[in-house]
Amino acid sequence: MRPLLRSTLSARLVLFAATLLPGLASTVHAQSAAQDTGKQDYSDAERIIFMTEHLGTLQPPQTLAYRFNRHGSLEADFEDRVTLRLSPTTAGACCNGEADFLSAERRLALPRVEDARANPVILYFLEHDVRDMSRLTKGQQNHFRKRIRMAIYQGARVEERALEYLGRPITAREVVIDPYADDPNRARFEQYADKQYVFWLSDAVPGGVFGIASRINAKEAGAEPLVVEEMYLEGATPPDLSALARR
């Protein structure tokens, strides 16, 4: 492990982070990673999602609140919250991060992230997603981690997007991935293989993460999606995911 890339993440989250960015012990230390960009081959999507200092302008202590919504025909709908508490590091900088990801029986136990530069809520959302895909398909979590990492590295679509935060227009970078579109193992979970993920990142919102969503469409044209999960920063106006799915 590189000495500058320390982390107190659990072994599970470290594995996920290392899988997403090969050669890095932890993706939450974006500044150290960014210093090495001349030696590594990173995609635009990797830089936007994992290697931007989303927390660089925040003054801790501070709390970021996100709305979480799950709906679709597969299972019961629910609404919940994600709370990210940011505290100063021992050097007084921003930030150590600790999250309450959902609540009650849905709560995902996640470790504290020290000296985070990129917003750890991204890793938390993806770790939740990987565990849920494993639950639905009985597949291996590492397979889904690897597919997400590969899609962000070589299959992502990135463009500028006009969004709304606290009633005012902002510009965000939208990153879309389809990790299982060309997965050689997709026949094992064909019902879920067309899953699409969308990330919206913007310097105009606290913590840099406007929102993250995933969507699994039904096979029948015009039918309600099987599963849609959306997480948006409090104050963000959700984009139209149905329009996105028709691209």
N, C-alpha and C positions, 0 to 999 in steps of 0.2 A: 504494500500500500504506500502511495506517495505520502510523505509526511505532512504536506499541506492539505491533503484530502481526508481529514479526520471526520468521523461521524459516530453518533451514538445510536444510529438506527439499529433495529433488530436485524438478525441475520436474514430474515425474510425480505425486509425492505431494502437492505444492502444488496441482496441478490437481484432484486427487481431493478434498482438503480444501476447496478453494474451491467445488467443485461441491456438496459435501454441505451447506455452509452459505453460501448466496449472500451476497456482500457482505463476507465475512471472508477475509483472506489466508491464515489458518491456524487450524484448529480446535483445535490443541493449546494455544493461549493462552486457556484458558477464562475466566480472571479478567478479562482485558481485554474479552472478549466479553460476559461477564455484566454488566459495568458499563454496557453499551449496551442492555440488554434493554428498557429503557423506550422506546427508539426503534425497535426491531426487532420483528418478529412471529415469534416462535419457538414451536414446538410443545412440549408437555410432553416428548415423546420426545427432541427435540433437546437440551433442557436436561439431561435425565438422562444422555444418552449422550455429548454433546460439551461441555457447558458446566458440568459439575460439577467441582469441584477434587478429583478422585479421589486425587491424590498429596499433598494438603495436609497430612496428618498424618504423612507418612513422614519419617524422618531419614536422609539419604544419608550414606555410600554404602550401597546396599541392592540386593539382587537378588530379582526376582520370577520364579518358575518356573511354567510352565503345561504341562499335558499336552495333547497334540494327537492326535486319533484320526480316521481316515477309514475308512469301511466302506460297503458297498453292493454291488449286483450289477453296476454299470457297469465298475468297474476293481478292481485288486487292493487289498486292505485294507493299511493301515499304521498304525503308532503312532510318534510322534515327540515332540519337545519344543520349546517356545518359552521363551527366557530373556530377560528384560528387565533390563538393568543400569542402575541409577539412580545418578547422581553429583551432587554439589552444583554449583549454578551459580557464576558468578564472584562473585556476591553471597553465596554460602553457603547459598542456599535450595534447596528441592527443586522441580524436578530436571531435569537433562539425562538423556535416555534413549537407550539404544542396545540393539538387539535382535539375537539369533540366532533367526531365524524358520525353524524346521525345520532339517534337516541334509543333508549330502552333496548328491546331485543335486537334492533337493527344496528346498534352501536358497534363501530369498528375500532377495536383497541389498537392504537398506533403509538409508537414511541416519540419522545421529544426529539426534535431536530435542532442541533446546535450549530451556530454560525451559518445559518442559511442565507444564501444570497438570492437564488431563484426561489419562487414561491413554493413551499412544500405542499400546498393544497393540491398541486398538480399530481405529485406522486401519490398523495392520499386518495385522490379520485381514481387514479389508475389501479392502485392496489385494491381498492374496493371492487372495481370492475373485473379485475383478473379473478378474484375470489368468487365473484358472482358467476362469471363464465364457467369456472370450474364446477360450481354447484349445479348449474343448468345442464352442462354437457357431460359431467363426470370425467372431463379431460384434465390433463396436467397443467397446473398453474404456470409452470415455466414455459410451456408451449405458447400460451397466450402472451406472456411477457415478451418472448422472443419475437412473435409476430408483430406486436405493437412497436417494438424497437426497430425492426426492419422496415416497417411502413413509414415511420417517422424519418428514418435515414434515407430511404430511396423511393418512397412512393407517395409522399405528401404533396398536396396541392396548396399553395400559399397565395393569398391575394389580400388586397386592402378591402375593408368592409366598413360602411357607415353604420354606426349603432347609436344608441341613446342611453345616457347615464345621467340620473338625477334630472331628467327632463331636458337635457341639452345634448346636441349632436357631438359625437366623438368619432375618431377614426381608430380602427383596430386592425390587427393582422389576424386573418382567419386561416387556420390550418386544418385541412380535412384529410383523413386517412381511412383506408379500407383494408385493414390488416389481413383479412381472410379471403379476399377476392381471388387470389391465386394460391391459396394455401393447399399444398398437395394432400393434406389430411382433412380437407373441408367436408368430405363425404361422411365423416364420422359425426359431424354436427351441422349438417346442411341447413337445418331449420334456422340456425343463427349465423350462418357464414356470410351473409350480406351486411353484417353490422358495420356501421359507419360512425366515426368519431369526429367531433369538431371542437377546436380550441379557439377561443377569442382572447387575444392578448393586446393590451393597450397601456401605454405610459400615462394615459389620461385618467386612469382609475387607481385607487389605492391598492398596492400589492400587485399591480400589473395584470391580474387575471380577471377579465370581465366575466368569463363563464366557460364551462366545458359541457358538452352534451354527447350522448350516444343514442343511436336509433337502429332498431332492427325492424325492417318492414315485413309485412305478411307477404306470402307468395301470391295471393290473389290481388289483382289490380283493384285499387280503390278501397281495399279493406283497411281497417284500423291497424296501425303498427303493432307488432308483438310487444315490444318494450321500447320505451323512450325514457332516458334518464337525463335530467338537466340540473345543472348547478350554476347559479348566477350570484354574483356579488350583490349584496343588498343595495338597491337603488338602480340596478341595471334593468333595462327593458328587454325581455327575451326576444331574440330574433325568430323569424318564421322558419321552423325546421321542416315543415312540409314542403316549402319551396326548395329548400336545400336538397331534400331527398330526391327531387325530380331532375337533378342535374345529370 
